[in-house]
Structure formats: C-alpha cells, structure tokens
Amino acid sequence: MDKEQRQAIVDHWDTLAESMPSNHMTNSLIAKRILSPTDLQGINAKETENEKNTTILNKILASVSPDCYAIFIDALRQIPNKNSRLADMIESRFKEQAS
C-alpha cells in the first residue's frame, strides 16, 4: 500500500470505524489472506463494533501485502446495503491525493 492509499484510509478513519460491518470485513479479509484466524480472535474479543473496526483498520495499515489496498476496497464494495459508498469515498480521496 502506498502513502496516498494509506492516507485515504486515515482521512476517513472515523466513518470507516463507525460504518463497516466487522463481520463482513473479517470474512472477506481472511478469505483473501489479509487477516489471519488469529487476527479474527483478537478482533472478536473487542466489545464494540467501533473497537473491532479500529483493529481491522490497524491491521490493514500494517499489512505488507502489495494487494492489501485493492482487497480492502473490494471488501468495502461488497458490503450489503452500502452501495459502494465507503469504497467510493476512499477511492475519491486517493485520486485527489495522487493527482
């Protein structure tokens, strides 16, 4: 993940922490090997959805996978009933910063 991609996520941290369905995100990110089953245990130990999402976001930013950003955006786009709003928000910020 490059600097602009990372910053696009950080710029929308509060919205992501409040809006992501952690269950959907963990399932998608484990399937793509961005999170591990051990990560899932730590995430599920958190009490609130905000705490779970903050942990997920920290794991995303710490990932060394070159595909992490694209996989994260894809997982956001697959959230039921969100109509890609979260993914579009981050992608828009990334494009602004990259130009």
DSSP file (Angstrom, degrees, kcal/mol; ACC not computed):
  #  RESIDUE AA STRUCTURE BP1 BP2  ACC     N-H-->O    O-->H-N    N-H-->O    O-->H-N    TCO  KAPPA ALPHA  PHI   PSI    X-CA   Y-CA   Z-CA
    1    1 A M              0   0    0      0, 0.0     2,-0.1     0, 0.0    66,-0.1   0.000 360.0 360.0 360.0 130.7    0.0    0.0    0.0
    2    2 A D     >  -     0   0    0     64,-0.1     4,-2.5     1,-0.1     5,-0.2  -0.320 360.0 -98.0 -87.6 175.1    1.4    3.3   -1.0
    3    3 A K  H  > S+     0   0    0      1,-0.2     4,-2.5     2,-0.2     5,-0.2   0.878 121.4  49.3 -59.8 -43.0    1.4    6.6    1.0
    4    4 A E  H  > S+     0   0    0      2,-0.2     4,-2.1     1,-0.2    -1,-0.2   0.882 111.2  49.3 -67.6 -38.5   -1.6    8.1   -0.8
    5    5 A Q  H  > S+     0   0    0      2,-0.2     4,-1.6     1,-0.2    -2,-0.2   0.931 112.4  48.4 -64.4 -45.4   -3.7    4.9   -0.3
    6    6 A R  H  X S+     0   0    0     -4,-2.5     4,-2.3     1,-0.2    -2,-0.2   0.920 111.9  49.4 -59.5 -45.2   -2.8    4.8    3.4
    7    7 A Q  H  X S+     0   0    0     -4,-2.5     4,-2.9     1,-0.2    -1,-0.2   0.858 104.9  58.0 -65.9 -35.8   -3.7    8.5    3.8
    8    8 A A  H  X S+     0   0    0     -4,-2.1     4,-0.7     2,-0.2    -1,-0.2   0.884 109.7  45.1 -61.8 -37.9   -7.0    8.0    2.0
    9    9 A I  H >< S+     0   0    0     -4,-1.6     3,-1.0     2,-0.2    -2,-0.2   0.936 113.7  48.7 -69.2 -47.0   -8.0    5.4    4.6
   10   10 A V  H >< S+     0   0    0     -4,-2.3     3,-1.7     1,-0.3     4,-0.3   0.883 104.5  60.0 -61.3 -39.1   -6.7    7.5    7.5
   11   11 A D  H 3< S+     0   0    0     -4,-2.9    -1,-0.3     1,-0.3    -2,-0.2   0.759 114.7  35.5 -61.6 -24.3   -8.6   10.5    6.2
   12   12 A H  T <X S+     0   0    0     -3,-1.0     4,-2.5    -4,-0.7    -1,-0.3   0.062  81.4 122.9-115.9  23.1  -11.9    8.6    6.5
   13   13 A W  H <> S+     0   0    0     -3,-1.7     4,-3.1     1,-0.2     5,-0.2   0.901  72.3  50.0 -52.3 -50.6  -11.0    6.7    9.7
   14   14 A D  H  > S+     0   0    0     -4,-0.3     4,-1.6     1,-0.2    -1,-0.2   0.904 112.7  46.1 -61.9 -42.4  -13.9    7.8   11.7
   15   15 A T  H  > S+     0   0    0      2,-0.2     4,-1.9     1,-0.2    -1,-0.2   0.912 114.9  47.7 -66.3 -42.2  -16.5    7.0    9.1
   16   16 A L  H  X S+     0   0    0     -4,-2.5     4,-2.3     1,-0.2    -2,-0.2   0.934 110.4  51.4 -63.8 -46.1  -15.0    3.6    8.5
   17   17 A A  H  < S+     0   0    0     -4,-3.1    36,-0.3    -5,-0.2    -1,-0.2   0.836 118.0  39.4 -61.5 -32.4  -14.8    2.8   12.2
   18   18 A E  H  < S+     0   0    0     -4,-1.6    -1,-0.2    -5,-0.2    -2,-0.2   0.754 123.7  36.2 -85.7 -26.0  -18.4    3.6   12.6
   19   19 A S  H  < S+     0   0    0     -4,-1.9    -3,-0.2    -5,-0.1    -2,-0.2   0.683  84.1  98.4-110.6 -20.7  -19.8    2.2    9.4
   20   20 A M     <  -     0   0    0     -4,-2.3     2,-1.0    -5,-0.2    33,-0.1  -0.508  69.4-129.9 -73.5 134.8  -18.1   -1.1    8.4
   21   21 A P     >  -     0   0    0      0, 0.0     4,-2.3     0, 0.0     3,-0.5  -0.753  20.0-155.4 -79.6 106.9  -19.8   -4.3    9.3
   22   22 A S  H  > S+     0   0    0     -2,-1.0     4,-2.9     1,-0.2     5,-0.3   0.829  87.8  57.5 -57.9 -35.5  -16.9   -6.0   11.0
   23   23 A N  H  > S+     0   0    0      2,-0.2     4,-2.0     1,-0.2    -1,-0.2   0.932 109.8  43.8 -61.7 -46.4  -18.3   -9.5   10.4
   24   24 A H  H  > S+     0   0    0     -3,-0.5     4,-2.3     2,-0.2     5,-0.2   0.931 115.1  49.6 -62.4 -45.9  -18.4   -8.9    6.6
   25   25 A M  H  X S+     0   0    0     -4,-2.3     4,-2.7     1,-0.2     5,-0.2   0.919 110.5  48.1 -64.1 -44.7  -15.0   -7.3    6.6
   26   26 A T  H  X S+     0   0    0     -4,-2.9     4,-2.4     1,-0.2     5,-0.3   0.918 111.5  50.7 -64.5 -41.1  -13.2  -10.0    8.6
   27   27 A N  H  X S+     0   0    0     -4,-2.0     4,-2.0    -5,-0.3    -1,-0.2   0.937 114.6  43.5 -60.7 -46.0  -14.7  -12.8    6.4
   28   28 A S  H  X S+     0   0    0     -4,-2.3     4,-1.3     1,-0.2    -2,-0.2   0.914 116.0  46.9 -65.1 -43.4  -13.6  -11.1    3.2
   29   29 A L  H  <>S+     0   0    0     -4,-2.7     5,-2.9    -5,-0.2     6,-1.6   0.803 111.8  49.8 -75.1 -28.9  -10.2  -10.2    4.5
   30   30 A I  H ><5S+     0   0    0     -4,-2.4     3,-1.8    -5,-0.2    -1,-0.2   0.913 108.0  54.3 -70.9 -42.7   -9.5  -13.7    5.9
   31   31 A A  H 3<5S+     0   0    0     -4,-2.0    -2,-0.2    -5,-0.3    -1,-0.2   0.830 112.1  44.5 -59.4 -31.5  -10.5  -15.3    2.6
   32   32 A K  T 3<5S-     0   0    0     -4,-1.3    -1,-0.3    -5,-0.1    -2,-0.2   0.308 116.1-116.5 -96.1   7.8   -8.0  -13.1    0.8
   33   33 A R  T < 5S+     0   0    0     -3,-1.8    -3,-0.2     2,-0.2    -2,-0.1   0.749  84.2 117.3  64.2  28.2   -5.3  -13.8    3.5
   34   34 A I  S   <S+     0   0    0     -5,-2.9     2,-0.3    -6,-0.1    -4,-0.2   0.811  80.9  34.2 -86.7 -36.8   -5.0  -10.2    4.7
   35   35 A L  S    S-     0   0    0     -6,-1.6    -2,-0.2    -9,-0.2    -1,-0.1  -0.842  80.8-141.8-111.6 154.6   -6.2  -11.2    8.1
   36   36 A S     >  -     0   0    0     -2,-0.3     4,-2.1    -3,-0.1     5,-0.1  -0.687  29.7-106.9-107.5 165.2   -5.5  -14.5    9.9
   37   37 A P  H  > S+     0   0    0      0, 0.0     4,-1.7     0, 0.0     5,-0.1   0.850 123.9  55.9 -58.5 -32.3   -7.7  -16.6   12.1
   38   38 A T  H  > S+     0   0    0      2,-0.2     4,-1.7     1,-0.2     5,-0.1   0.902 104.7  51.8 -65.9 -40.2   -5.6  -15.4   15.0
   39   39 A D  H  > S+     0   0    0      1,-0.2     4,-2.5     2,-0.2    -1,-0.2   0.910 106.0  56.2 -58.5 -41.9   -6.4  -11.8   14.0
   40   40 A L  H  X S+     0   0    0     -4,-2.1     4,-3.0     1,-0.2    -1,-0.2   0.887 103.0  53.7 -60.3 -40.4  -10.0  -12.7   14.0
   41   41 A Q  H  X S+     0   0    0     -4,-1.7     4,-1.1     1,-0.2    -1,-0.2   0.921 110.7  46.7 -60.0 -43.9   -9.8  -13.9   17.6
   42   42 A G  H  < S+     0   0    0     -4,-1.7     4,-0.4     2,-0.2    -2,-0.2   0.886 113.6  48.4 -65.1 -39.3   -8.3  -10.6   18.6
   43   43 A I  H >< S+     0   0    0     -4,-2.5     3,-1.4     1,-0.2    -2,-0.2   0.931 110.6  50.2 -66.4 -46.2  -11.0   -8.6   16.7
   44   44 A N  H 3< S+     0   0    0     -4,-3.0    -1,-0.2     1,-0.3    -2,-0.2   0.711 100.1  66.1 -67.9 -19.4  -13.8  -10.7   18.1
   45   45 A A  T 3< S+     0   0    0     -4,-1.1    -1,-0.3    -5,-0.2    -2,-0.2   0.672  81.5  98.5 -74.5 -16.2  -12.5  -10.1   21.7
   46   46 A K  S <  S-     0   0    0     -3,-1.4     6,-0.0    -4,-0.4    -3,-0.0  -0.429  70.7-142.2 -71.9 148.3  -13.3   -6.4   21.3
   47   47 A E  S    S+     0   0    0     -2,-0.1     2,-0.3     2,-0.0    -1,-0.1   0.878  74.2  44.9 -82.8 -39.1  -16.6   -5.3   22.8
   48   48 A T  S  > S-     0   0    0      1,-0.1     4,-2.2     0, 0.0     5,-0.2  -0.692  76.9-121.9-110.9 160.1  -17.9   -2.7   20.4
   49   49 A E  H  > S+     0   0    0     -2,-0.3     4,-2.7     1,-0.2     5,-0.2   0.877 115.1  55.2 -62.0 -38.3  -18.2   -2.6   16.6
   50   50 A N  H  > S+     0   0    0      2,-0.2     4,-2.4     1,-0.2    -1,-0.2   0.913 108.3  47.4 -62.1 -43.8  -16.0    0.6   16.6
   51   51 A E  H  > S+     0   0    0      2,-0.2     4,-2.0     1,-0.2    -2,-0.2   0.893 112.2  50.2 -64.8 -39.8  -13.2   -1.2   18.5
   52   52 A K  H  X S+     0   0    0     -4,-2.2     4,-2.3     1,-0.2    -2,-0.2   0.934 112.7  46.3 -63.0 -45.9  -13.4   -4.1   16.1
   53   53 A N  H  X S+     0   0    0     -4,-2.7     4,-2.9   -36,-0.3    -2,-0.2   0.867 108.7  54.8 -67.7 -35.9  -13.2   -1.9   13.1
   54   54 A T  H  X S+     0   0    0     -4,-2.4     4,-2.3     2,-0.2    -1,-0.2   0.908 109.5  48.4 -61.8 -40.8  -10.4    0.1   14.6
   55   55 A T  H  X S+     0   0    0     -4,-2.0     4,-2.2     2,-0.2    -2,-0.2   0.920 111.4  49.8 -64.2 -44.2   -8.5   -3.1   15.0
   56   56 A I  H  X S+     0   0    0     -4,-2.3     4,-2.4     1,-0.2    -2,-0.2   0.936 111.1  49.2 -59.6 -47.1   -9.3   -4.1   11.4
   57   57 A L  H  X S+     0   0    0     -4,-2.9     4,-2.5     1,-0.2    -1,-0.2   0.898 109.7  51.3 -62.4 -40.6   -8.1   -0.8   10.1
   58   58 A N  H  X S+     0   0    0     -4,-2.3     4,-1.6     1,-0.2    -1,-0.2   0.897 110.5  49.2 -62.7 -39.4   -4.8   -1.0   12.1
   59   59 A K  H  X S+     0   0    0     -4,-2.2     4,-0.9     2,-0.2    -2,-0.2   0.895 110.1  51.7 -65.5 -39.8   -4.2   -4.5   10.6
   60   60 A I  H >< S+     0   0    0     -4,-2.4     3,-0.8     1,-0.2    -2,-0.2   0.941 111.2  46.5 -61.2 -47.8   -4.9   -3.1    7.1
   61   61 A L  H 3< S+     0   0    0     -4,-2.5    -1,-0.2     1,-0.2    -2,-0.2   0.799 113.7  49.5 -67.1 -27.6   -2.5   -0.3    7.5
   62   62 A A  H 3< S+     0   0    0     -4,-1.6    -1,-0.2    -5,-0.2    -2,-0.2   0.585  85.7 115.7 -86.2 -10.4    0.2   -2.7    8.9
   63   63 A S    <<  -     0   0    0     -4,-0.9   -29,-0.1    -3,-0.8   -28,-0.0  -0.288  51.2-160.3 -63.8 141.5   -0.2   -5.2    6.1
   64   64 A V        +     0   0    0    -30,-0.1    -1,-0.1     4,-0.0    -4,-0.0   0.407  54.0 119.6 -98.5  -1.0    2.8   -5.8    3.9
   65   65 A S    >   -     0   0    0      1,-0.2     3,-1.4   -31,-0.1     4,-0.3  -0.481  60.3-146.2 -67.1 128.4    0.7   -7.3    1.1
   66   66 A P  T 3  S+     0   0    0      0, 0.0     4,-0.2     0, 0.0     3,-0.2   0.718 101.0  50.8 -66.8 -18.2    1.0   -5.2   -2.1
   67   67 A D  T 3> S+     0   0    0      1,-0.2     4,-2.5     2,-0.1     5,-0.2   0.386  79.0 103.7 -96.8   2.2   -2.6   -6.1   -2.9
   68   68 A C  H <> S+     0   0    0     -3,-1.4     4,-2.7     1,-0.2     5,-0.2   0.885  78.9  49.2 -56.1 -46.3   -4.0   -5.1    0.5
   69   69 A Y  H  > S+     0   0    0     -4,-0.3     4,-2.7    -3,-0.2    -1,-0.2   0.944 113.4  45.8 -61.3 -48.8   -5.5   -1.7   -0.6
   70   70 A A  H  > S+     0   0    0     -4,-0.2     4,-2.3     1,-0.2    -1,-0.2   0.889 114.1  48.9 -62.3 -39.6   -7.3   -3.3   -3.6
   71   71 A I  H  X S+     0   0    0     -4,-2.5     4,-2.4     2,-0.2    -1,-0.2   0.902 111.4  49.9 -66.8 -41.0   -8.5   -6.2   -1.5
   72   72 A F  H  X S+     0   0    0     -4,-2.7     4,-2.2    -5,-0.2    -2,-0.2   0.930 111.7  47.6 -62.7 -46.6   -9.8   -3.8    1.2
   73   73 A I  H  X S+     0   0    0     -4,-2.7     4,-2.3     1,-0.2    -2,-0.2   0.909 111.5  51.2 -61.5 -42.3  -11.6   -1.6   -1.4
   74   74 A D  H  X S+     0   0    0     -4,-2.3     4,-1.2     1,-0.2    -1,-0.2   0.906 108.8  51.0 -61.7 -42.1  -13.1   -4.7   -2.9
   75   75 A A  H  < S+     0   0    0     -4,-2.4     3,-0.3     1,-0.2     4,-0.2   0.896 110.1  50.1 -62.7 -40.0  -14.3   -5.9    0.5
   76   76 A L  H >< S+     0   0    0     -4,-2.2     3,-1.5     1,-0.2     8,-0.3   0.908 107.3  54.0 -63.3 -41.4  -15.9   -2.5    1.1
   77   77 A R  H 3< S+     0   0    0     -4,-2.3    -1,-0.2     1,-0.3     7,-0.2   0.755 104.6  56.1 -65.3 -23.6  -17.7   -2.6   -2.3
   78   78 A Q  T 3< S+     0   0    0     -4,-1.2    -1,-0.3    -3,-0.3    -2,-0.2   0.428  75.3 121.6 -90.2   1.3  -19.2   -6.0   -1.3
   79   79 A I    X   -     0   0    0     -3,-1.5     3,-1.4    -4,-0.2     4,-0.4  -0.497  69.4-118.4 -66.2 123.7  -20.9   -4.7    1.8
   80   80 A P  T 3  S+     0   0    0      0, 0.0    -1,-0.1     0, 0.0    -2,-0.1  -0.367  90.6   8.3 -62.5 140.7  -24.6   -5.3    1.5
   81   81 A N  T 3  S+     0   0    0      1,-0.1    -2,-0.1    -2,-0.0    -3,-0.0   0.526 103.8  93.4  69.3   9.4  -26.8   -2.2    1.6
   82   82 A K  S X  S-     0   0    0     -3,-1.4     3,-2.3    -6,-0.1     4,-0.2   0.550  76.4-145.3-104.9 -10.6  -23.9    0.3    1.4
   83   83 A N  T 3   -     0   0    0     -4,-0.4    -6,-0.1     1,-0.3    -5,-0.1   0.824  63.4 -66.1  50.6  38.5  -23.9    0.6   -2.4
   84   84 A S  T 3> S+     0   0    0     -5,-0.4     4,-2.9    -8,-0.3    -1,-0.3   0.581  98.1 136.7  65.2  12.0  -20.2    1.0   -2.5
   85   85 A R  H <> S+     0   0    0     -3,-2.3     4,-2.1     1,-0.2     5,-0.1   0.903  70.4  45.8 -57.6 -45.5  -20.4    4.4   -0.7
   86   86 A L  H  > S+     0   0    0    -10,-0.2     4,-1.9     2,-0.2    -1,-0.2   0.929 115.1  46.6 -66.2 -44.1  -17.5    3.7    1.7
   87   87 A A  H  > S+     0   0    0      1,-0.2     4,-2.8     2,-0.2     5,-0.2   0.917 112.4  50.3 -63.9 -43.2  -15.2    2.4   -1.1
   88   88 A D  H  X S+     0   0    0     -4,-2.9     4,-2.4     1,-0.2    -1,-0.2   0.883 107.4  54.9 -62.3 -38.3  -16.1    5.3   -3.4
   89   89 A M  H  X S+     0   0    0     -4,-2.1     4,-1.6    -5,-0.2    -1,-0.2   0.918 113.2  40.7 -61.2 -45.6  -15.3    7.8   -0.5
   90   90 A I  H  X S+     0   0    0     -4,-1.9     4,-2.7     2,-0.2    -2,-0.2   0.924 114.5  51.4 -70.8 -45.3  -11.8    6.4   -0.1
   91   91 A E  H  X S+     0   0    0     -4,-2.8     4,-2.5     1,-0.2    -2,-0.2   0.883 108.3  53.0 -60.1 -38.9  -11.1    6.0   -3.8
   92   92 A S  H  X S+     0   0    0     -4,-2.4     4,-1.9    -5,-0.2    -1,-0.2   0.920 110.7  46.4 -61.6 -44.8  -12.1    9.6   -4.4
   93   93 A R  H  X S+     0   0    0     -4,-1.6     4,-2.2     2,-0.2    -2,-0.2   0.909 111.5  52.1 -64.8 -42.4   -9.7   10.8   -1.7
   94   94 A F  H  X S+     0   0    0     -4,-2.7     4,-2.3     1,-0.2    -2,-0.2   0.925 109.3  49.3 -59.8 -45.2   -6.9    8.6   -3.1
   95   95 A K  H  X S+     0   0    0     -4,-2.5     4,-1.0     1,-0.2    -1,-0.2   0.870 109.7  52.2 -63.9 -36.9   -7.4   10.0   -6.6
   96   96 A E  H  < S+     0   0    0     -4,-1.9     3,-0.3     1,-0.2    -1,-0.2   0.920 113.5  43.6 -63.0 -43.5   -7.4   13.6   -5.2
   97   97 A Q  H  < S+     0   0    0     -4,-2.2    -2,-0.2     1,-0.2    -1,-0.2   0.823 110.7  54.6 -72.9 -31.7   -4.1   13.0   -3.5
   98   98 A A  H  <        0   0    0     -4,-2.3    -1,-0.2     1,-0.2    -2,-0.2   0.703 360.0 360.0 -77.1 -18.8   -2.5   11.1   -6.3
   99   99 A S     <        0   0    0     -4,-1.0    -1,-0.2    -3,-0.3    -2,-0.2   0.466 360.0 360.0 -97.2 360.0   -3.1   13.9   -8.8
